[in-house]
């Protein structure tokens, strides 16, 4: 079975009347004989799989990376069943036997075939979605999975859920996602700036673009944006800097076109991080892009020339477009009026810079080699986890409530102050991270060391911050962490 990707280029020569409705870049599977049908009454399994894949953009999986992951999961499962004489839509007994053998293969089979517990869980979730759809559409009469009923509850509101039993036991979830503790966070921020732990210049390091790296690193830490999100921001989408420093976070809109799931949201950023961004934009970035003759490589597609830009949009090749409508691939092809790329971060020649995983990992490697052997590896998503931890700590200790009281007589955003003062911490964090439901945020936080934060918040800072009256929140925290189970995802 071959994994390929759909492109409509040259469709006029395909002897079809209309352009195919299949999404560009959609993953699709082809049998080894390069046929999709063989004259049988029932369609080939590969045809059914492709039909399911084509529906993913409208059924909760709009990201092209998800299409590929879904296709690979079903492909590998189908190939494994075929090797053992089991059909993709065989009887339940045959499918369950195949699943049992597949689980052993992925857990203790050849090294190259083994899955970690989390990867196994993801594949089982994908296969479960596929079989549920296939049964609803009449392609399958059975599935290999067994479920048990469960109920997820938050703040007295619950919903029924079906738990797939084809999962592996995992360690306590809060130890499986890593973040930077405050002392390591300080080391990392200094490392991006080319500084030693004591704040002096690191004479053994001669890196470049330290202002850019520091500004974007602080942006990721202060907003919780994903790598694809902060990488594809445009300078005109950066909020204006308030006239005076403030302890209240500043709203930071995240365009729908670059978010996971294409859902617009508003996160926030600290004054200091936003000031650093503006310094980079006005000085280092302006010096690099001004007069740059950079153009996107031809393999990327046509250059998109921007004129008359403003915070909402600009003319792209002469046609007015909003920034929020431009995809990441289109943003990388934008050429600014004064020259150079339109992405927030640029290279020395004015072209777009996107290799943030390399920057962060090399910074961590240098810190580990020169100053702190215990310093962890740092990937962009670890900064998102670090933002989550710090924000949760601020929320439950009342830091933002106290800050709101200090600025209540200023011209700060009254709605934001009210939100910070009254909203439940998990609901606030849900909105900032862009989760569709607070139940997702709960599962996310269970993978972080939130036990320590809640304990310290209510045992030490809680009283000073006036949180001793939050009995309901305290009880909820105790209930949340008192009922942890090893099998929680």
GIZIGI-V539777 format. One record per residue. SS is DSSP state (a for helix, b for strand, c for the rest). Layout:
BEGIN
ss=SS
ss=SS
END
This chain:
BEGIN
ss=c
ss=b
ss=b
ss=b
ss=b
ss=c
ss=c
ss=c
ss=c
ss=c
ss=a
ss=a
ss=a
ss=a
ss=c
ss=c
ss=c
ss=c
ss=c
ss=c
ss=c
ss=c
ss=c
ss=c
ss=c
ss=c
ss=b
ss=b
ss=b
ss=b
ss=c
ss=c
ss=c
ss=c
ss=c
ss=c
ss=c
ss=c
ss=c
ss=c
ss=c
ss=c
ss=c
ss=c
ss=a
ss=a
ss=a
ss=a
ss=a
ss=a
ss=a
ss=a
ss=a
ss=a
ss=c
ss=a
ss=a
ss=a
ss=c
ss=c
ss=c
ss=c
ss=c
ss=a
ss=a
ss=a
ss=a
ss=a
ss=a
ss=a
ss=a
ss=a
ss=a
ss=a
ss=a
ss=a
ss=a
ss=a
ss=a
ss=a
ss=a
ss=a
ss=a
ss=c
ss=c
ss=c
ss=c
ss=c
ss=c
ss=c
ss=c
ss=a
ss=a
ss=a
ss=a
ss=a
ss=a
ss=a
ss=a
ss=a
ss=a
ss=a
ss=a
ss=a
ss=a
ss=a
ss=a
ss=a
ss=c
ss=c
ss=a
ss=a
ss=a
ss=c
ss=c
ss=c
ss=a
ss=a
ss=a
ss=a
ss=a
ss=a
ss=a
ss=a
ss=a
ss=a
ss=a
ss=a
ss=a
ss=a
ss=a
ss=a
ss=a
ss=a
ss=a
ss=a
ss=c
ss=c
ss=c
ss=c
ss=c
ss=c
ss=c
ss=c
ss=c
ss=c
ss=b
ss=b
ss=b
ss=b
ss=b
ss=b
ss=b
ss=b
ss=c
ss=c
ss=b
ss=b
ss=b
ss=b
ss=b
ss=b
ss=b
ss=b
ss=c
ss=c
ss=c
ss=c
ss=c
ss=c
ss=c
ss=c
ss=a
ss=a
ss=a
ss=c
ss=c
ss=c
ss=c
ss=c
ss=c
ss=a
ss=a
ss=a
ss=a
ss=a
ss=a
ss=a
ss=a
ss=a
ss=a
ss=a
ss=c
ss=c
ss=b
ss=c
ss=c
ss=c
ss=c
ss=c
ss=b
ss=c
ss=c
ss=c
ss=c
ss=c
ss=c
ss=c
ss=c
ss=a
ss=a
ss=a
ss=a
ss=a
ss=a
ss=a
ss=a
ss=a
ss=a
ss=a
ss=a
ss=a
ss=a
ss=c
ss=c
ss=c
ss=a
ss=a
ss=a
ss=a
ss=a
ss=c
ss=c
ss=b
ss=a
ss=a
ss=a
ss=c
ss=c
ss=c
ss=c
ss=c
ss=c
ss=c
ss=c
ss=c
ss=c
ss=c
ss=c
ss=b
ss=b
ss=b
ss=b
ss=b
ss=c
ss=a
ss=a
ss=a
ss=c
ss=c
ss=c
ss=c
ss=c
ss=c
ss=b
ss=b
ss=b
ss=b
ss=b
ss=c
ss=a
ss=a
ss=a
ss=a
ss=a
ss=a
ss=a
ss=a
ss=a
ss=a
ss=a
ss=a
ss=a
ss=a
ss=a
ss=a
ss=a
ss=a
ss=a
ss=c
ss=c
ss=c
ss=c
ss=c
ss=c
ss=c
ss=c
ss=a
ss=a
ss=a
ss=c
ss=c
ss=c
ss=b
ss=b
ss=b
ss=b
ss=c
ss=c
ss=c
ss=c
ss=c
ss=b
ss=b
ss=b
ss=b
ss=c
ss=c
ss=b
ss=b
ss=b
ss=b
ss=a
ss=a
ss=a
ss=c
ss=c
ss=a
ss=a
ss=a
ss=a
ss=a
ss=c
ss=b
ss=b
ss=c
ss=c
ss=c
ss=c
ss=c
ss=b
ss=c
ss=b
ss=c
ss=c
ss=b
ss=c
ss=c
ss=c
ss=c
ss=c
ss=b
ss=c
ss=c
ss=c
ss=a
ss=a
ss=a
ss=a
ss=a
ss=a
ss=a
ss=a
ss=a
ss=a
ss=a
ss=a
ss=a
ss=a
ss=a
ss=c
ss=c
ss=c
ss=c
ss=c
ss=c
ss=c
ss=c
ss=c
ss=a
ss=a
ss=a
ss=a
ss=a
ss=a
ss=a
ss=a
ss=a
ss=a
ss=a
ss=a
ss=a
ss=a
ss=a
ss=a
ss=a
ss=a
ss=c
ss=a
ss=a
ss=a
ss=a
ss=a
ss=a
ss=a
ss=a
ss=c
ss=c
ss=c
ss=c
ss=c
ss=c
ss=c
ss=a
ss=a
ss=a
ss=a
ss=a
ss=a
ss=a
ss=a
ss=a
ss=c
ss=c
ss=a
ss=a
ss=a
ss=a
ss=a
ss=a
ss=a
ss=a
ss=a
ss=c
ss=c
ss=c
ss=c
ss=a
ss=a
ss=a
ss=a
ss=a
ss=a
ss=a
ss=a
ss=a
ss=c
ss=c
ss=c
ss=a
ss=a
ss=a
ss=a
ss=a
ss=a
ss=a
ss=a
ss=a
ss=a
ss=a
ss=a
ss=a
ss=a
ss=a
ss=c
ss=c
ss=a
ss=a
ss=a
ss=c
ss=a
ss=a
ss=a
ss=a
ss=a
ss=a
ss=a
ss=a
ss=a
ss=a
ss=a
ss=a
ss=c
ss=c
ss=c
ss=c
ss=c
ss=c
ss=c
END
